[in-house]
Amino acid sequence: MHIRLGRLVLRTYRSYVMWLPSGYKEPSIVYLVETHDEEEGRSYQLGGFTTEREAQACIRKLESEGWTGLDTNIVTVHERLTDWQWNR
């Protein structure tokens, strides 16, 4: 858990106080609808959405069309490498 006060972040783990890099932006969350091919051991992306609700609606629509083995994969998208390094 963490509390952000401008660039200062107070955390309950690792070091308790940390400064965010200059220009830090919160990452975006993307919900990907994927199908898994067990035979080949691969996953295929069928769609990406900014809300879980829309991803679930897509899964219901695809299942009504006969698709099976569908799942939602949550991906965090950062604008800069320094933001990703701080957040990982």
C-alpha positions as CSV (number, residue, x, y, z in Angstrom):
1,M,0.0,0.0,0.0
2,H,1.2,3.5,-0.7
3,I,0.1,7.1,-0.2
4,R,1.2,9.7,-2.8
5,L,1.8,13.3,-1.8
6,G,3.0,15.1,-4.9
7,R,6.4,13.4,-5.7
8,L,6.7,11.9,-2.2
9,V,5.4,8.4,-1.7
10,L,4.9,6.8,1.7
11,R,4.8,3.0,1.5
12,T,4.3,0.1,3.8
13,Y,6.9,-2.1,2.2
14,R,10.6,-2.1,1.2
15,S,11.9,1.5,1.9
16,Y,9.1,3.4,3.6
17,V,9.7,6.7,1.8
18,M,10.5,7.2,-1.9
19,W,10.6,10.1,-4.3
20,L,8.9,9.6,-7.7
21,P,11.0,10.5,-10.8
22,S,10.4,13.9,-12.2
23,G,7.5,13.9,-14.6
24,Y,6.1,10.6,-13.3
25,K,2.7,9.6,-14.7
26,E,0.5,6.9,-13.4
27,P,0.3,3.9,-15.7
28,S,-2.9,3.0,-17.7
29,I,-4.6,-0.4,-17.3
30,V,-5.7,-2.3,-20.4
31,Y,-7.9,-5.4,-20.3
32,L,-7.0,-7.8,-23.1
33,V,-9.4,-10.5,-24.3
34,E,-7.4,-13.6,-25.2
35,T,-7.9,-17.1,-26.4
36,H,-5.5,-19.9,-25.6
37,D,-4.5,-22.6,-28.1
38,E,-3.5,-25.6,-25.8
39,E,-2.2,-27.6,-28.8
40,E,0.4,-25.0,-29.8
41,G,0.8,-23.5,-26.4
42,R,0.1,-20.0,-27.6
43,S,-2.3,-17.1,-26.7
44,Y,-4.0,-14.9,-29.2
45,Q,-5.4,-11.4,-28.5
46,L,-8.9,-10.8,-29.7
47,G,-9.5,-7.3,-28.3
48,G,-8.3,-4.7,-25.8
49,F,-10.4,-2.5,-23.6
50,T,-9.9,0.3,-21.0
51,T,-12.5,-1.2,-18.7
52,E,-13.0,-4.7,-17.3
53,R,-16.7,-4.4,-17.9
54,E,-16.3,-4.0,-21.7
55,A,-13.8,-6.8,-21.8
56,Q,-16.3,-9.1,-20.0
57,A,-19.0,-8.0,-22.5
58,C,-16.7,-8.9,-25.4
59,I,-16.1,-12.3,-23.8
60,R,-19.9,-12.9,-23.5
61,K,-20.4,-11.9,-27.2
62,L,-17.6,-14.1,-28.4
63,E,-18.9,-17.1,-26.3
64,S,-22.3,-16.6,-27.9
65,E,-20.6,-16.9,-31.3
66,G,-19.0,-20.3,-30.3
67,W,-15.5,-19.2,-29.0
68,T,-14.1,-21.2,-26.1
69,G,-11.1,-20.8,-23.8
70,L,-11.4,-17.0,-23.5
71,D,-9.8,-15.1,-20.7
72,T,-9.0,-11.5,-19.6
73,N,-5.3,-10.5,-19.3
74,I,-4.6,-7.2,-17.4
75,V,-1.7,-5.2,-18.7
76,T,-0.1,-2.1,-17.2
77,V,1.0,0.5,-19.8
78,H,3.7,3.0,-18.9
79,E,4.7,6.1,-21.0
80,R,8.4,6.0,-20.0
81,L,10.9,3.5,-18.9
82,T,11.7,5.4,-15.7
83,D,8.1,5.2,-14.7
84,W,8.1,1.4,-15.3
85,Q,11.3,1.0,-13.3
86,W,9.8,2.8,-10.3
87,N,6.6,0.9,-10.5
88,R,7.9,-2.7,-10.9
